[in-house]
Amino acid sequence: MTAAQTTLAFDGSRIDGALFTTVTDFARDTKWLNTPLMLWTNAGLGVFAVLMLIGWWNARRKDSVTMTLALATPVAVMVAFAVAEVVKKMVGELRPCHSMPQDYFVDSCPAPSDYAFPSGHTTVAAATVAALWLLDRRLSAIAALFAVFEAFTRVYVGAHYPHDVLGSAILALPVGLLISWLLGRFAPPLVARLRTGALKPLLTAEPAGAHAAR
């Protein structure tokens, strides 16, 4: 990115820079938390993958609509992430480390072309919450708790402003819900056929107690 392009990029610090500084000051005062939260902010995304796998595993013993919703969850997350990436390029908001270099940062500073709004990590988390809502409310509630924590860590390490993670949720929740609903509405006949073919071992399991009944 050229100097002229960097100058034209959006400066998000004018929105909630003071709140961002409050969080990064907290990070500076809790350096014992820096490494654990830096590790979690990336590795923590694995929690959402595990929750999706649990949803798929449980759906194997249920009807084709439920299995469709289980398979729709990662698709909804990927679509939401793709939409977020398009928005990120359109907005062109500089990362906090470029707009507020005087602040304390746990995370390293990426290139200026790696924009801040919306947060990709939070998008994945929020889209998982939305898609799981149609599949399993308990899994969705667990995902929501981890999503809030994930959003906090993105600000704590200095990667995003608070409005970046909030905007991610506002974007990802409806996208994730819509994609999951559309697939759940129109794809069950296809999934039903797949459950009788070569993919049957992955998409179907005998109900608990079936062996005993025999």
C-alpha positions in Angstrom: 0.0 0.0 0.0 1.3 3.4 -0.9 1.6 6.4 1.4 -1.3 8.1 -0.4 -3.5 5.0 0.0 -2.7 4.8 3.7 -3.7 8.5 4.1 -7.1 7.8 2.5 -7.8 4.8 4.7 -10.5 5.2 7.3 -9.3 6.1 10.8 -11.5 4.2 13.3 -9.9 5.8 16.3 -12.3 8.8 15.9 -15.3 6.5 16.8 -14.2 4.8 20.1 -10.5 5.4 20.4 -10.9 6.4 24.0 -12.6 3.1 24.9 -10.0 1.2 22.9 -7.3 2.9 25.0 -9.1 1.9 28.2 -8.9 -1.7 27.2 -5.3 -1.6 26.0 -4.3 0.2 29.2 -5.9 -2.7 31.1 -3.8 -5.1 29.0 -0.7 -3.1 29.9 -1.6 -3.4 33.6 -2.2 -7.2 33.3 0.8 -8.3 31.4 0.5 -11.7 33.1 -2.6 -12.2 31.0 -1.0 -11.1 27.7 0.4 -14.4 26.6 -2.7 -16.6 27.6 -5.1 -14.2 25.8 -2.8 -13.8 22.8 -2.8 -17.6 22.5 -6.5 -17.9 23.1 -7.6 -15.2 20.6 -6.5 -17.5 17.7 -6.7 -21.0 19.2 -10.1 -20.2 20.7 -11.7 -20.4 17.3 -11.3 -24.1 17.7 -14.1 -24.0 20.2 -16.5 -23.1 17.5 -15.3 -25.9 15.3 -15.8 -28.3 18.2 -19.3 -27.1 18.8 -20.1 -27.5 15.1 -18.8 -31.1 15.2 -20.9 -31.8 18.3 -24.0 -30.5 16.4 -23.1 -32.8 13.4 -22.5 -35.8 15.7 -25.8 -35.4 17.4 -27.7 -34.8 14.2 -26.6 -38.2 12.9 -29.3 -39.8 15.0 -32.0 -37.3 14.0 -34.0 -36.5 10.9 -32.7 -35.0 7.6 -33.8 -31.5 8.5 -31.6 -31.6 11.6 -28.7 -33.0 9.7 -29.1 -30.3 7.0 -28.9 -27.6 9.7 -25.8 -29.3 11.1 -24.1 -29.2 7.7 -25.4 -25.7 7.0 -23.5 -24.3 10.1 -20.0 -24.3 8.6 -21.4 -23.1 5.3 -23.1 -20.2 7.0 -19.9 -19.3 8.8 -17.9 -19.3 5.6 -20.4 -17.1 3.8 -20.5 -14.6 6.7 -16.7 -14.5 6.7 -16.6 -13.9 2.9 -19.1 -11.1 3.3 -17.0 -9.6 6.1 -13.9 -9.7 3.9 -15.8 -7.7 1.2 -16.9 -5.2 3.7 -13.4 -5.0 5.1 -12.0 -4.0 1.7 -14.8 -1.5 1.1 -14.4 0.3 4.4 -10.6 0.2 4.5 -10.3 1.0 8.2 -6.7 1.1 9.4 -5.7 -1.2 12.3 -5.4 0.6 15.7 -1.7 0.1 15.7 -1.4 2.4 12.7 -3.9 5.0 13.9 -3.0 5.0 17.6 0.7 3.8 17.7 1.1 5.4 21.1 -1.2 2.7 22.7 -0.1 -0.5 24.2 -0.4 -3.6 21.9 -0.1 -7.2 22.7 -0.5 -8.4 19.1 2.0 -7.5 16.4 1.1 -4.8 13.9 0.0 -6.1 10.5 0.5 -4.4 7.2 -1.6 -1.3 6.5 -3.5 -3.3 3.8 -4.8 -5.7 6.5 -7.9 -3.7 7.5 -9.6 -3.7 10.8 -13.4 -3.5 10.2 -15.0 -5.9 10.7 -13.2 -8.5 12.8 -12.8 -11.8 11.0 -12.4 -13.7 14.3 -15.6 -12.2 15.7 -17.4 -12.8 12.5 -16.7 -16.5 12.7 -17.8 -16.6 16.3 -21.0 -14.7 15.8 -22.0 -16.6 12.7 -21.5 -19.9 14.6 -23.9 -18.6 17.3 -26.5 -17.7 14.7 -26.3 -20.9 12.7 -26.3 -23.1 15.8 -29.4 -21.3 17.1 -31.5 -23.2 14.5 -29.8 -26.5 15.2 -29.3 -26.6 19.0 -30.1 -23.8 21.4 -27.9 -25.1 24.1 -24.9 -25.3 21.7 -25.7 -21.8 20.5 -25.8 -20.5 24.1 -22.4 -22.0 24.8 -21.1 -20.5 21.5 -22.5 -17.1 22.5 -20.5 -17.1 25.7 -17.3 -17.9 23.9 -18.1 -15.4 21.2 -18.3 -12.5 23.7 -15.0 -13.6 25.2 -13.4 -13.9 21.7 -14.6 -10.3 20.9 -13.1 -9.0 24.1 -9.7 -10.7 23.3 -9.6 -9.0 19.9 -9.7 -5.6 21.5 -7.5 -6.6 24.4 -4.6 -7.7 22.2 -5.0 -4.4 20.2 -6.1 -6.0 16.9 -9.5 -4.3 16.7 -11.5 -1.4 18.0 -14.7 -2.1 20.0 -16.8 -1.0 17.1 -15.0 -3.6 14.9 -16.2 -6.5 17.0 -19.7 -5.0 17.5 -20.0 -4.4 13.8 -18.9 -8.0 13.1 -21.7 -9.3 15.3 -24.3 -7.1 13.6 -23.1 -8.3 10.2 -22.6 -12.0 11.0 -25.7 -12.8 13.1 -28.3 -12.1 10.3 -26.1 -13.6 7.6 -25.4 -16.8 9.5 -29.1 -17.1 10.4 -30.3 -16.5 6.9 -27.9 -18.9 5.2 -28.7 -21.6 7.7 -32.4 -21.0 7.4 -32.3 -21.1 3.6 -30.4 -24.4 3.5 -32.6 -25.9 6.2 -35.6 -24.9 4.2 -34.5 -26.1 0.7 -31.7 -28.6 1.1 -33.2 -31.5 3.3 -34.3 -33.5 0.2 -30.7 -33.5 -1.1 -29.4 -34.5 2.4 -32.0 -37.2 2.6 -30.7 -38.7 -0.6 -27.0 -38.4 0.6 -27.9 -40.3 3.8 -28.8 -43.4 1.8 -25.7 -43.3 -0.4 -21.9 -43.5 0.1 -22.0 -40.8 2.8 -24.5 -42.7 5.0 -21.9 -43.6 7.7 -21.1 -39.9 8.1 -24.7 -38.6 8.0 -26.6 -41.3 9.8 -26.3 -43.3 13.0 -28.6 -45.7 14.7 -30.7 -44.2 17.6 -29.3 -45.0 21.0 -30.6 -48.4 22.2 -31.2 -49.7 18.7 -28.8 -52.6 19.1 -30.3 -53.5 22.5 -33.8 -53.5 20.9 -32.7 -56.1 18.5 
